[in-house]
Amino acid sequence: MTPKEREIEEWKAALAEEFPDEDWIQRDKPQTEEFEPRPWHGLYFRAFDALQFDRFIGSMGGEGPIYYQALSQYARDYGISGADLQAFHLFMNALDGEYLKIQAERQEKDNARRDAKNGSTENT
């Protein structure tokens, strides 16, 4: 652990001690995120469902983000403009980023499982 990392960990421990009623900072409690869908989330879920394949998909696996052009056209089709357009792009990029992170983790696990099955620990 670097000195900077140690300093950050000590700061986090001090925060946890200073604010014992704040669950999010307590290090010994499991961190779970509860999600309750709100009506306004539907716009983003529908958009993601419609646009999820408008992206680069590599021949050897791996995916890129949803194309800006696809997001912009979807927004035009549904009359999203101005500040709403900025929010739309922001939320869609966040949602897509989570999707890409999950897909990358899944691919990594699949690669490790395949390598273990083949008796190899490194990709060639």
N, C-alpha and C positions, 0 to 999 in steps of 0.2 A: 504494500500500500504506500502510495506516494505521500509526502508531507501534506500536500493540498487535499488529497482524499481523506487523510486522517483528520485534518482540520474540519472538513465538511461533515464527517461522521460525528465528531465531537459536538459540532454546532447542532446537528439534528438531535443528538442525545439531550443536549441542554434544552432545546425546544420542547421535546417530549416531556421532560421533567417540569418545565415551567408551565406547560399547558396540559395537565393530565386528563382533562375532560374532552380534549380534542382527539377523537378516534383516528382521524386521518394521519396524525403525526406519530401515533404510538407504534413503536417498532415491534412489540411483542404480539400485537393483535393482527389477525389476517386482514388484508386489505381486499374488500370486495366492492365491486361497483354494482349498484342496483340501477336498473334501467326501466323506466316506466315510459312507454311511447306516448307522445303528445300528438294531438291532431295535426299540428304543423309539420311533424316529422314525415307525414305521408308524402308530401311533395318530393322530398329527397329520396325516400325509398322507391317511389314510382320512377323517378328520374334515373336512379341507379339501376333499377331493373331494366329500363329501356336502353340504357347506354353502356351497360357493363361489358359488352363485347366490342364496343367502338374504341379499341386500343390495339397497340402493337402486341402480338403474341409471337414469341420466338419459336423457331422450328425445334430448338433443343430445350424448350421450356422457358419459363420466365415471361413476365408480362410487364407492359409499361402502363402509365396512367391513361385514363380516358382522355381522348384528344380534346383540345380546347375547342376546335371547330364543332365537335359533336355537342359539347356543353352549350356553346353559344347558339347553335341552331335549335336545340331543345328549348332554351330560354326564349328565343324569338317565337317559336311555335306556341308557347304558352304565355306570351306577353309579359315576361319577366324582364325588367329594365331598371336602369338607375341604380340606386342603393340596393334594391332587391337583387339585381344582377350580381353585384359584388358579393352579397351574402350568399347567393346561390352558388357562385364559383367557390367561395370559401368553404361552405359546408360540403359541397360535392367533392372537393379535393380532400377534405378531411376524411369523409366516408370512404372514398376510393383509396386513400393512403392506408387506412386500417385494413381494407380488403387486400391490398397488395402485401402488407405485412403478414397477414394470415396465410396468404398463398405462398410467400417465400418460406415461412416456417414449415408449412406443409411439404413443400418441395425438398427442404433440407432434411426433414425426417424421412421422406421417401428415399432420398439418396443414401442416407445412413443405413436404412433398412436393406436397401439393395446391395450396398457395399458389404454389409455384414453377411448377407446371404451368399455373396460371391467370395467371401473370405478376404476381402480387401479393406484396408482402412483409409486408403487415399484414392482420389479420382485420378485417372490417367487419360 
